[in-house]
């Protein structure tokens, strides 16, 4: 746990937590660039399929993903991301929280709160279209299992989950 929190803290200091707003700007992007709103679909990662909404400004973004694995669960992830570099192919890293609620037919509802740290690449294939790949590094923080007898704490290992996505930028 302490190694994960130390790594998350280092990432925050180096990227998202920078006090200098010009720190993360690429040569192609200036402080005066308008924010970008992107919408899309993600396959994998925090759900089998997710609808994703992203707000990006100055190479920093906030992403909200709502999805499901089977239709009997609901997944919500909120993530801060830092895009690195400029051009059509950009790397990114992020940190956020992911909540999952499962509703089995014959048991009580189950819940999980998970810390996530996605890393990946974003490719602007066309002017307003982008595709990407990310690897989500996840660690359970809290859990309520559907079986009321099972009160085991969540496992402490990091679980990698890959995801592919498509995003469309709103032409505002």
Residue, then its C-alpha position, 0 to 999 in steps of 0.5 A: x500500500x505504501x509503495x502505491x501511495x508513494x508512486x501516486x504522490x510522486x506522479x502528482x508532484x511531477x504531473x497533475x500537481x504542478x503549480x506552474x501552468x506552463x509546465x505541461x504545455x506542448x509547443x503546439x498548444x498555448x495557454x489561450x487554446x480553447x478547452x476541448x470536449x471529447x465523447x466516446x466509447x471505451x472497451x475494457x478497463x473499468x467496464x466491458x463497455x463505457x461511455x466516456x466524457x472528457x474535458x481537456x485544457x492545456x494538456x490536462x484532462x478530467x475524464x468520466x466513464x460510465x459503463x457495465x460489465x454484464x448489465x447487472x452492474x454499474x461502473x463509474x470512474x473519474x480520472x485526472x489525466x496529464x497528456x505528454x508532448x504534442x502532435x498526433x500521438x501523445x502519451x498520457x498518465x493519470x490517477x483517479x477513483x473507480x466505483x463498481x456496484x453489482x446487483x446479483x439476482x439472488x444476493x445483496x448488492x456488492x460495492x467496490x472502490x478502487x484506485x486507478x492509474x491509467x497510462x497509455x497513448x492517444x492518437x489523433x487519426x483525423x481532425x476531431x477523431x482519436x483512438x487510444x490504448x490504455x493500461x489501467x493499474x488498479x488497486x482495491x481500497x474498499x469492498x462489500x461483497x454480495x455474499x453477506x457471510x464473506x467479510x474478507x478485506x480487498x486484496x492489496x495487489x495491483x491489477x492491470x486491465x487493458x482498454x481501447x477507446x474511440x473519442x470524438x471532439x466536439x467542434x465548439 
